[in-house]
Amino acid sequence: MKFRVKEPRMNRPTRFGVLVESILGQFGFRDDFLVESIRSRWASVVGELIATHSYPDRIFNGILFIAVDHSVYGGEISMMRDSILAKVRDVCSVPGLRDLRVVVRRDVFSGRSSSAKNGRSKR
C-alpha cells in the first residue's frame, strides 16, 4: 500500500456533494458541471420564451456567458441581469458568480428550426 503523505486530506466525515465538487475541481471540470446545472434549470430561471432563444454557454473567471440567437433577447437578459444572477445563485447553488455577459451566436441556433425551439415537431 502506498501512502500519499503530501496530498491534502479530509480528516472528518464529509458530505458527498463536497467530495464531488472537490474532485471536479481537481480535474478542471467544475465550471462545466456548473454550466450543465444551470442549463438544466434555465427555463425556470429566465422563463420559457427567453429560454428557447438563449442558453448558458460557459463560466470564465466568475462570469456567466449567455448565448442568444438575437440581440433583442440579449437586451432582455441584460435588463434582467441582477434577478438572473440572484436566481442562478439560489436555484442552481453557484457561489462566486460575479457577472453575466451576453453573446449573440446565431451560428449555434441556425441548425434548429423555429418549431424545434418551441418544443413542437413538424408534421
N, C-alpha and C positions, 0 to 999 in steps of 0.2 A: 504494500500500500504506500502510495506517495503522499506525503504531507505537503500541503501548499501553505507555507508559513507567511509569505508576504502578501497574500491576497486578502482583501477585506472580507470580514465575516459578520454574520448577524448572530449574536450570542443569545438571542431571546426568540420566543415564538413570534412569527411574522405573518401578517395576512397574505393570502395568495396573490391578491391584486398588486401588492407592493413588490412581491417577488417577480411577477411577470413584468411589471414596469421596469424594474432594475435590469432584468435580463434583456429586455428590448432595448434599453439604453446602452447596454454594453455592446450589443451588436449593431447599433445605429438604426434600429427600426422604430424607435419611439415616436418620431414625428409621423411616419407612415401609418402607424397604428392609430394615432390621434386623429389624423385626417379621415381614415376609414370610419372611426367612431362618429365623427361629425357628419360625414356623408350619410350614414345610416339614419341619422335623426334630422337631416337638413330640412325636410318638409315641415317638421314640427317647429323648427327654429324660425324659418322665414315665410312659411305658408306655401300652399300647393302651387299657386301661379308662379311665384318667383322661383320656386324650386325646380320647375320644369325648364326654366331658362338660365339656370346657374347651378354651379356645384363647387364645393371646396376643392381647390386644386392642390395646395401644398402649404406647409408651415415652414418658414425660414426665419430664424432669429426672433422668434416670438411674434411674427407677423403672419396672419392667415390670409392667403391669396385665394380670391374667389374668381373663377372663370365665368363669364357671362357671354351670351350669344348676341347681345345688342346693347348699345350704350345706354338705352333707356332703362334697362334693368340694372345696369351698373350704377346709374344715378340714384335709382330707388334704393339699392343696397347701401350706397354711400350715405344717404339720408337716414337710414336705419342703423348706421354703424354702432352706436352705443348700445341699442337694445339687442342687436345681434351678438355683440361681444358678451354682453351680460348673460344672454340665454346659452351661448356656447359654453361659457364658464360654468354655469349652473347645470344645465341638462347633460352636457357631454363630459363634465368633470375635466376640463382642460385648464390647468393652472398655468400662469405665466404668459398668457396670451396678451400682448400689448396693443396690437393694432390690427386693422383689416385693410387690405388693398384689393381693388377690383381690376381685373384684366379682361379686356374684350378678346375672346378667342373664337371667332366664327368657324375656324377650321375644325375644331373638335365637335361642334354641333352640326356641321354640314351633312354628315352621314345619317343623321336622324331626321325622319320626316316629321311634319307637324303633328300628325296623328300619333306617332310613336312617342312624341314628347308628352302628349296628353294622356298616354296610357291606353289609347284605343288602337285596335288593329284595323288594317284596311280590309274592306270586303269588296 
